[in-house]
């Protein structure tokens, strides 16, 4: 009887010792995991803080200037002297474009650029090279392909359904009398130099 009691007592002690050993191992694993998580979070918040902050702001921050609509100026006989016209800016997202989409965009944009300088193949080639450089940038999130396009040109470009491109509408001033009324309206001409 005493022998059985001693065996039971010793087996209880070994069970308790095994249980304490398992608890210590489990506590050590949890502490090591907690320590690793703290080290990783510290690395992100201390060492890479500025880089990650810029990346996060780049995901949601967008600056867009919006100005009020300018009024129409009429002659005394109600004919327009200065009016607003709605035009569009065609843009793309270069970081999301495939090489095929880049080529489609350039092919679609070149005829619109050619209207500006129909007799200047060197200018057209430099524009094509500039578009290639602009759209090949994987770090760029947004790039203007061409500005001041009409409603008809926008419809034609939209029909191409090129992914990762879009349009922004904005207003420009149109001066039907051009230079004849320039001194009255404050019209300043614009050419290729500015």
TAJO-V221872 format. One line per field, one symbol per residue. phi: phi as a letter, one per 20 degrees, with the letter a starting at -180 (. if undefined). burial: I if it has 24 or more other C-alpha atoms within 12 Angstrom, else O. A space follows every 10 residues. Layout:
# TAJO-V221872
phi->???
burial->???
This chain:
# TAJO-V221872
phi->.fffffffff ffffffffff ffffffffff ffffffffff ffffedfdgf ffffffffec ebdcecdffe eeddffemef dbcececcde ccdgfdeeff ffffffffeg ffffffcfdc ffffffffff fgffeeffee ebbfebdlef ffffffffff lffmcacceb dceddgelff dffeemfcfc cfep
burial->OOOOOOOOOO OOOOOOOOOO OOOOOOOOOO OOOOOOOOOO OOOOOOOOOO OOOOOOOOOO OOOOOOOOOO OOOOOOOOOO IIIOOOIIII IIIIOOIOOO IIOIIIOIII OIIOOOOOOO OOOIOOIIOO IIOIIIOOOO IIIIIIIIII OOIIOOIOOO OIOIIIIIOI IIIIIOOOOO OOOOIOOOOO OOOO
